[in-house]
Amino acid sequence: MVIKMKSTIMTTSLLAIGQGHRAKIAEIKGDRTLLRRMLSMGLRVGSVIDVLSQQGRGVVVSAQGSRVALGSSIARHLFVEPVD
C-alpha cells in the first residue's frame, strides 16, 4: 500500500536528507503494518519533520514536538520533499 500527497516537487528517501534539514513527508511506501506504525508515532503524509541526527544508517527526527528514532529499514520507506 502506498499513501502519497499530490505534488510536482521531486521527492527523495528520508535517508538522503542531511542532519539539520526540514522536510515534509510526501509518501509512505509500505504495507498496512508499517502505515499503522508510522501513524502511531505521529508520522503521516503531510507531516513536517526536522532531521535531528543521522548515525550509521539510522535517523532521529522531530515531528509535532516528539523525537522519533527510525532504523534504515523503516526510514527508506519514507519519501520526503525539502521545506525551506
N, C-alpha and C positions, 0 to 999 in steps of 0.2 A: 504494500500500500504506500502511496506517495501523496503527501499533502504539500501543496505549494501555493505561493502567493503569485498573483499575476503581476509580472514586471518585465520591463525590457532591459533592465540592468543585468550585466553578467554576474553570475554567482560563482562562488568558489567554496571548497571544503573549509570547514572551521579550522582544520589543521594548518591551512595555508595562511591564516590571519596571524599576524605577529602580536606579541605581547604589547599591551598599552593601546591597542586599537579597539574601535567600537564598530559593531556590525548588527545588522538586522537578520534574523532567521527568515530565509526565503523559502526553504524547502526542507522537509524531513523525509528521507528515503529509508523506509524500514517497514517491518511488519507491525501488526496491532500492538504487540507486546512492547516494542520499542516506543511507539507513539504514546501509549499509556504511561510508560516510564518517564518520557520527556515531559508530558503534561503534569505528572506528579511532582516534578522538580521545578515547575514553573516555566519550562521552556516550550514555547509553541511558535508556530509560524506567525511572524509579525513582531515577536519579542525583540527588543533591542538589548544586546549584551555587550559587556566590556570584557576583553581578554586580559585577565589579571596575571596569568603565569602560564608558561609552557615549559615543562621539564620532561625530558625524554620524549615520549610520544603522547603524554597526557596533557590536558589543558584545564585550567581553572578559569571559570567565567563568573561574572556577576550579572544577575538578572533580577530585577524587581527587588533589590535590596538583599538578595541571598547569594551566597557563593556556592558554586557547584563544581565539583571535580569530575571530569569526564576522561575516561580512558580513550585511547585511539580507536578502539573497536566501536565505540559509540560516536565519538566526535566526527568520524569520517562519514557518518550518515546525515550530518547537519550541513546544509549548504546555506551560505550567508552572502549578503551584499554589504559592501562597506557603507558606513554612515559617517558624514563629515564631523 
